Structures are given as C-alpha cells and as structure tokens.
Amino acid sequence: MNTMINVEWVKNPDNNQWFDLLRLNLESPYFQNKEGVYVIWYASPSEAKVIRVGQGIIGERLKEHRNNFQITQYSQYGQLKVTWAIFNKAYLNGVEAYLFDYYKPLVGERAPVVAPISVNPL
C-alpha cells in the first residue's frame, strides 16, 4: 500500500508567497548542503505550467537552471516560481519520479526509474 507523504513546500516566510526563481538569493547560507526535491513553474493570470522537476543540492541545482535557456525562456509567459522540500536521500528518486509523472514538466526527462513515492502536490 502506497501512502502519501505530507510535504511542507517551502514559501517565502516574509509574505507566504512562492519564491521568484530569478530573484532568489541562492548565495544565502540557508542553501548550504540543503538536499531535496524542487519544482519550477511559470505563473500568469491565465495559467500556470510546471517547467522542471528535479532533485539534489537545491541551491546548486537552481543556479544551473537559472542559467538554462530551456527553462528561463518560459519567463515570457509569466513569473518563474520555485519551491522545494527537504528529504532524506533515500526518498529523492521516488519523490522526483512521482512529481514528474504528476506534473509532466515541459523540460527534462524522468531519470529515476524507481517506484514513485506519493507526496502532496503544491
């Protein structure tokens, strides 16, 4: 039986809003060795679409994505948003697989061929 893990997706504590990927201070000490799963999407008044789902050291991975035109080109449709959740390394592949199947992101491939681990979506 596959039970869902209830995840607390990180929001900006100042305003309880999702973070802006292009303005997020990835040099902050907060990001030192924080490992988990993240979701990047664009949000406009008419729609929102997930661009990328991934895992790893959050700050390092988000820096890479911020410099990837395949991802940043979607800023023409709306603000690029991001959130993440910190996980034990043993869960990363399964959670990423679940989120990839759930959101069907516009960029990237499903790398981990593992049993999905269900989490609550954003």
Z-matrix of the N, CA and C atoms (Angstrom, degrees):
N
C 1 1.453
C 2 1.524 1 109.41
N 3 1.294 2 116.52 1 128.61
C 4 1.456 3 121.47 2 -178.08
C 5 1.524 4 109.52 3 -98.67
N 6 1.331 5 116.40 4 111.09
C 7 1.460 6 119.30 5 178.14
C 8 1.520 7 109.41 6 -96.29
N 9 1.302 8 115.78 7 151.31
C 10 1.462 9 121.07 8 -178.81
C 11 1.521 10 110.21 9 -84.03
N 12 1.326 11 115.18 10 135.47
C 13 1.463 12 121.16 11 174.10
C 14 1.523 13 106.91 12 -87.28
N 15 1.320 14 116.49 13 127.24
C 16 1.460 15 120.38 14 177.61
C 17 1.523 16 108.67 15 -83.51
N 18 1.322 17 116.03 16 114.59
C 19 1.460 18 123.42 17 -174.94
C 20 1.514 19 109.99 18 -104.51
N 21 1.319 20 116.14 19 140.36
C 22 1.456 21 120.46 20 172.33
C 23 1.528 22 107.32 21 -98.21
N 24 1.327 23 116.39 22 102.17
C 25 1.455 24 121.56 23 179.31
C 26 1.526 25 108.66 24 -72.61
N 27 1.322 26 116.89 25 134.00
C 28 1.460 27 122.41 26 -174.07
C 29 1.527 28 110.80 27 -73.42
N 30 1.348 29 114.40 28 131.77
C 31 1.468 30 122.60 29 174.10
C 32 1.518 31 108.33 30 -124.04
N 33 1.314 32 115.83 31 164.92
C 34 1.452 33 121.74 32 177.46
C 35 1.531 34 108.69 33 -65.39
N 36 1.325 35 118.26 34 119.70
C 37 1.468 36 119.84 35 -178.07
C 38 1.532 37 113.19 36 -67.24
N 39 1.338 38 117.37 37 -19.65
C 40 1.470 39 120.42 38 -179.24
C 41 1.524 40 113.07 39 -72.56
N 42 1.339 41 116.47 40 -34.50
C 43 1.466 42 118.57 41 -175.43
C 44 1.537 43 114.01 42 -136.85
N 45 1.330 44 116.43 43 5.65
C 46 1.466 45 122.44 44 179.58
C 47 1.531 46 112.69 45 57.15
N 48 1.341 47 116.14 46 31.66
C 49 1.466 48 122.18 47 177.68
C 50 1.528 49 109.05 48 -109.09
N 51 1.329 50 115.92 49 161.21
C 52 1.457 51 120.06 50 173.96
C 53 1.520 52 108.61 51 -66.74
N 54 1.323 53 116.72 52 152.38
C 55 1.464 54 121.28 53 -179.61
C 56 1.521 55 111.40 54 -76.28
N 57 1.330 56 115.96 55 147.93
C 58 1.455 57 124.05 56 173.50
C 59 1.535 58 106.37 57 -86.64
N 60 1.322 59 117.15 58 115.58
C 61 1.467 60 121.29 59 -176.49
C 62 1.521 61 112.28 60 -56.25
N 63 1.321 62 117.90 61 -40.84
C 64 1.463 63 120.77 62 -174.62
C 65 1.523 64 113.73 63 -78.37
N 66 1.329 65 117.68 64 -13.95
C 67 1.471 66 120.99 65 -179.60
C 68 1.534 67 113.42 66 -112.18
N 69 1.293 68 117.33 67 -5.22
C 70 1.457 69 122.13 68 -177.65
C 71 1.528 70 110.49 69 -66.55
N 72 1.331 71 117.53 70 131.90
C 73 1.462 72 122.35 71 179.36
C 74 1.529 73 109.47 72 -80.72
N 75 1.322 74 115.47 73 92.29
C 76 1.469 75 120.94 74 -177.65
C 77 1.529 76 112.22 75 -78.50
N 78 1.337 77 117.02 76 -4.33
C 79 1.469 78 121.25 77 175.73
C 80 1.531 79 111.22 78 -87.39
N 81 1.302 80 117.33 79 -6.71
C 82 1.462 81 121.92 80 -179.17
C 83 1.531 82 110.82 81 -58.66
N 84 1.336 83 116.96 82 142.06
C 85 1.468 84 120.11 83 177.05
C 86 1.536 85 112.83 84 -56.41
N 87 1.316 86 116.72 85 -24.15
C 88 1.470 87 120.64 86 178.59
C 89 1.530 88 111.25 87 -52.28
N 90 1.327 89 117.07 88 -37.42
C 91 1.459 90 121.21 89 -172.90
C 92 1.524 91 114.41 90 -82.73
N 93 1.331 92 117.80 91 -2.69
C 94 1.455 93 120.16 92 -179.77
C 95 1.531 94 110.10 93 -62.46
N 96 1.316 95 115.55 94 112.60
C 97 1.467 96 123.33 95 174.13
C 98 1.521 97 115.00 96 59.35
N 99 1.331 98 117.63 97 24.01
C 100 1.473 99 120.58 98 174.53
C 101 1.524 100 107.39 99 -80.48
N 102 1.321 101 116.01 100 118.21
C 103 1.461 102 120.61 101 -177.12
C 104 1.515 103 110.04 102 -112.64
N 105 1.313 104 115.59 103 136.74
C 106 1.452 105 118.76 104 -179.65
C 107 1.506 106 112.21 105 -178.54
N 108 1.326 107 114.16 106 -155.75
C 109 1.459 108 123.05 107 -178.95
C 110 1.529 109 107.27 108 -119.15
N 111 1.327 110 117.00 109 143.65
C 112 1.461 111 120.75 110 -178.02
C 113 1.521 112 110.34 111 -134.36
N 114 1.329 113 114.23 112 160.62
C 115 1.463 114 122.59 113 177.27
C 116 1.528 115 107.14 114 -133.85
N 117 1.345 116 116.33 115 129.92
C 118 1.465 117 123.04 116 175.92
C 119 1.524 118 107.14 117 -115.31
N 120 1.332 119 116.71 118 134.72
C 121 1.463 120 120.20 119 178.62
C 122 1.515 121 109.64 120 -147.97
N 123 1.318 122 115.39 121 166.91
C 124 1.461 123 118.80 122 171.16
C 125 1.505 124 108.16 123 -110.05
N 126 1.325 125 114.44 124 147.77
C 127 1.460 126 120.74 125 -178.20
C 128 1.517 127 108.78 126 -131.18
N 129 1.314 128 115.23 127 125.48
C 130 1.466 129 121.63 128 173.81
C 131 1.524 130 106.88 129 -127.40
N 132 1.319 131 117.66 130 170.29
C 133 1.463 132 118.60 131 179.67
C 134 1.532 133 113.10 132 -59.57
N 135 1.330 134 117.41 133 -27.64
C 136 1.457 135 119.25 134 -175.54
C 137 1.524 136 114.77 135 -98.10
N 138 1.334 137 117.65 136 -21.79
C 139 1.464 138 118.71 137 -178.37
C 140 1.521 139 111.48 138 -161.74
N 141 1.318 140 114.26 139 166.93
C 142 1.459 141 122.29 140 172.85
C 143 1.524 142 107.12 141 -142.60
N 144 1.321 143 116.80 142 136.73
C 145 1.455 144 121.19 143 179.55
C 146 1.519 145 109.25 144 -136.14
N 147 1.328 146 115.92 145 137.74
C 148 1.464 147 120.87 146 176.70
C 149 1.521 148 108.50 147 -75.61
N 150 1.333 149 114.65 148 129.00
C 151 1.459 150 121.64 149 -178.59
C 152 1.524 151 110.54 150 -94.65
N 153 1.332 152 116.46 151 -43.67
C 154 1.464 153 119.76 152 -173.13
C 155 1.514 154 109.74 153 -150.73
N 156 1.318 155 115.40 154 141.36
C 157 1.461 156 123.71 155 171.98
C 158 1.523 157 105.11 156 -123.00
N 159 1.322 158 116.95 157 137.62
C 160 1.460 159 118.43 158 -179.62
C 161 1.511 160 112.17 159 -159.71
N 162 1.313 161 114.57 160 -175.35
C 163 1.459 162 121.72 161 -178.20
C 164 1.522 163 109.58 162 -149.17
N 165 1.315 164 114.92 163 166.27
C 166 1.457 165 121.06 164 177.05
C 167 1.511 166 110.49 165 130.16
N 168 1.343 167 115.49 166 -159.15
C 169 1.458 168 121.20 167 175.47
C 170 1.531 169 105.29 168 -72.12
N 171 1.314 170 116.83 169 110.82
C 172 1.466 171 122.88 170 -168.60
C 173 1.533 172 112.50 171 -52.62
N 174 1.321 173 118.09 172 -53.51
C 175 1.463 174 121.06 173 -176.98
C 176 1.518 175 112.47 174 -59.13
N 177 1.331 176 117.42 175 -43.86
C 178 1.463 177 121.23 176 -178.92
C 179 1.526 178 110.82 177 -65.65
N 180 1.305 179 116.87 178 -45.49
C 181 1.467 180 120.82 179 -177.82
C 182 1.539 181 110.89 180 -65.40
N 183 1.343 182 116.58 181 -41.21
C 184 1.463 183 118.87 182 -179.29
C 185 1.528 184 111.35 183 -67.64
N 186 1.343 185 117.67 184 -34.17
C 187 1.467 186 120.46 185 175.55
C 188 1.531 187 109.59 186 -61.03
N 189 1.326 188 116.57 187 -44.78
C 190 1.462 189 120.58 188 178.95
C 191 1.529 190 110.68 189 -59.85
N 192 1.314 191 116.35 190 -45.42
C 193 1.464 192 120.60 191 -177.24
C 194 1.525 193 112.14 192 -68.16
N 195 1.316 194 116.12 193 -32.71
C 196 1.462 195 120.15 194 178.38
C 197 1.529 196 111.63 195 -65.34
N 198 1.317 197 116.15 196 -22.65
C 199 1.464 198 121.81 197 179.33
C 200 1.526 199 112.31 198 -102.01
N 201 1.315 200 117.59 199 13.47
C 202 1.461 201 122.43 200 -177.12
C 203 1.531 202 108.89 201 -108.08
N 204 1.328 203 116.74 202 112.26
C 205 1.457 204 120.66 203 -177.42
C 206 1.529 205 112.29 204 -61.42
N 207 1.327 206 117.59 205 -30.57
C 208 1.466 207 119.78 206 177.29
C 209 1.523 208 110.76 207 -56.46
N 210 1.321 209 116.40 208 -30.16
C 211 1.467 210 121.66 209 179.95
C 212 1.523 211 111.20 210 -93.09
N 213 1.331 212 116.69 211 -50.19
C 214 1.471 213 119.70 212 -173.76
C 215 1.526 214 113.28 213 -68.33
N 216 1.328 215 118.43 214 -20.54
C 217 1.469 216 119.91 215 178.55
C 218 1.528 217 112.02 216 -59.67
N 219 1.329 218 117.15 217 -24.08
C 220 1.463 219 120.37 218 -178.95
C 221 1.523 220 112.70 219 -74.69
N 222 1.336 221 117.21 220 -6.41
C 223 1.465 222 119.02 221 177.33
C 224 1.529 223 111.21 222 -65.57
N 225 1.319 224 117.46 223 -16.62
C 226 1.470 225 119.97 224 176.54
C 227 1.532 226 111.51 225 -69.22
N 228 1.315 227 117.49 226 -17.60
C 229 1.466 228 121.30 227 -179.22
C 230 1.525 229 113.21 228 -97.12
N 231 1.326 230 116.08 229 -16.37
C 232 1.459 231 120.37 230 -179.42
C 233 1.513 232 109.97 231 165.15
N 234 1.317 233 115.50 232 170.80
C 235 1.464 234 120.81 233 -178.86
C 236 1.528 235 110.35 234 -63.00
N 237 1.331 236 115.88 235 137.12
C 238 1.458 237 120.86 236 177.54
C 239 1.522 238 108.72 237 -81.47
N 240 1.314 239 115.46 238 121.18
C 241 1.463 240 122.14 239 -178.70
C 242 1.520 241 109.34 240 -109.36
N 243 1.325 242 115.62 241 158.27
C 244 1.460 243 120.25 242 178.04
C 245 1.519 244 109.70 243 -150.42
N 246 1.305 245 114.29 244 147.35
C 247 1.456 246 121.89 245 169.99
C 248 1.522 247 107.68 246 -147.41
N 249 1.313 248 115.52 247 167.01
C 250 1.454 249 120.81 248 -178.77
C 251 1.517 250 108.86 249 -153.40
N 252 1.313 251 113.78 250 167.72
C 253 1.462 252 121.64 251 173.92
C 254 1.524 253 106.83 252 -140.57
N 255 1.306 254 115.63 253 139.16
C 256 1.459 255 121.75 254 -178.92
C 257 1.534 256 108.00 255 -85.33
N 258 1.314 257 115.31 256 132.50
C 259 1.464 258 121.03 257 -179.27
C 260 1.514 259 110.91 258 -134.40
N 261 1.313 260 114.73 259 155.44
C 262 1.454 261 121.99 260 167.88
C 263 1.532 262 106.91 261 -64.70
N 264 1.318 263 116.65 262 141.39
C 265 1.470 264 122.24 263 -177.18
C 266 1.536 265 112.38 264 -51.65
N 267 1.314 266 117.28 265 -32.98
C 268 1.471 267 121.06 266 -177.55
C 269 1.530 268 112.73 267 -63.51
N 270 1.326 269 117.99 268 -21.53
C 271 1.463 270 122.00 269 -177.43
C 272 1.524 271 114.12 270 -97.64
N 273 1.317 272 118.37 271 -13.93
C 274 1.463 273 121.49 272 -170.30
C 275 1.530 274 113.54 273 -56.23
N 276 1.319 275 117.77 274 -51.77
C 277 1.464 276 120.06 275 -177.20
C 278 1.522 277 112.09 276 -61.58
N 279 1.320 278 116.97 277 -43.84
C 280 1.458 279 120.56 278 -178.11
C 281 1.517 280 113.10 279 -67.00
N 282 1.335 281 116.42 280 -40.53
C 283 1.464 282 120.30 281 179.25
C 284 1.525 283 109.82 282 -68.90
N 285 1.327 284 117.27 283 -43.41
C 286 1.466 285 119.65 284 177.94
C 287 1.531 286 110.34 285 -60.41
N 288 1.309 287 117.28 286 -43.06
C 289 1.469 288 120.98 287 179.32
C 290 1.525 289 110.94 288 -59.96
N 291 1.328 290 116.96 289 -43.46
C 292 1.464 291 120.49 290 179.27
C 293 1.534 292 111.08 291 -62.57
N 294 1.330 293 116.34 292 -48.00
C 295 1.463 294 120.08 293 -177.97
C 296 1.530 295 111.68 294 -65.80
N 297 1.333 296 116.89 295 -35.76
C 298 1.462 297 119.82 296 177.46
C 299 1.528 298 109.80 297 -63.24
N 300 1.313 299 116.95 298 -46.47
C 301 1.465 300 120.42 299 179.24
C 302 1.528 301 111.56 300 -65.36
N 303 1.322 302 116.51 301 -36.23
C 304 1.464 303 121.48 302 -176.94
C 305 1.535 304 111.28 303 -71.08
N 306 1.340 305 116.92 304 -46.77
C 307 1.466 306 120.95 305 -173.82
C 308 1.524 307 115.04 306 -93.97
N 309 1.329 308 117.60 307 -23.14
C 310 1.470 309 121.52 308 -176.56
C 311 1.535 310 110.69 309 48.97
N 312 1.349 311 116.78 310 65.56
C 313 1.468 312 121.09 311 -174.55
C 314 1.528 313 113.27 312 -60.75
N 315 1.324 314 115.21 313 154.98
C 316 1.457 315 122.75 314 -177.73
C 317 1.527 316 112.92 315 -72.09
N 318 1.333 317 117.97 316 -25.89
C 319 1.457 318 123.17 317 -177.48
C 320 1.523 319 109.19 318 -127.19
N 321 1.318 320 115.68 319 139.14
C 322 1.462 321 120.46 320 175.80
C 323 1.504 322 112.20 321 103.53
N 324 1.317 323 113.37 322 164.27
C 325 1.453 324 121.37 323 178.64
C 326 1.516 325 108.28 324 -122.19
N 327 1.303 326 114.70 325 157.53
C 328 1.460 327 118.49 326 176.76
C 329 1.513 328 107.64 327 -79.54
N 330 1.301 329 116.27 328 106.13
C 331 1.454 330 120.87 329 -178.62
C 332 1.529 331 112.51 330 -82.77
N 333 1.327 332 118.75 331 -50.91
C 334 1.464 333 117.18 332 -175.58
C 335 1.531 334 111.73 333 -72.58
N 336 1.321 335 115.65 334 118.84
C 337 1.460 336 120.87 335 175.78
C 338 1.530 337 106.17 336 -96.78
N 339 1.315 338 114.29 337 82.63
C 340 1.452 339 122.32 338 -176.83
C 341 1.518 340 108.98 339 -140.44
N 342 1.310 341 115.40 340 169.03
C 343 1.463 342 119.62 341 175.33
C 344 1.525 343 108.56 342 -68.14
N 345 1.336 344 117.33 343 128.90
C 346 1.467 345 120.18 344 179.38
C 347 1.529 346 111.66 345 -64.56
N 348 1.318 347 115.80 346 144.85
C 349 1.465 348 122.25 347 173.95
C 350 1.525 349 106.27 348 -110.75
N 351 1.312 350 117.42 349 114.86
C 352 1.466 351 122.57 350 -176.08
C 353 1.516 352 111.96 351 -69.11
N 354 1.326 353 114.55 352 135.18
C 355 1.467 354 122.19 353 172.96
C 356 1.525 355 107.42 354 -134.63
N 357 1.333 356 115.86 355 160.16
C 358 1.447 357 118.28 356 175.35
C 359 1.524 358 109.44 357 -69.14
N 360 1.341 359 117.02 358 136.28
C 361 1.461 360 119.13 359 178.54
C 362 1.530 361 110.43 360 -72.09
N 363 1.327 362 116.23 361 175.11
C 364 1.467 363 121.85 362 -179.30
C 365 1.499 364 111.64 363 -57.95
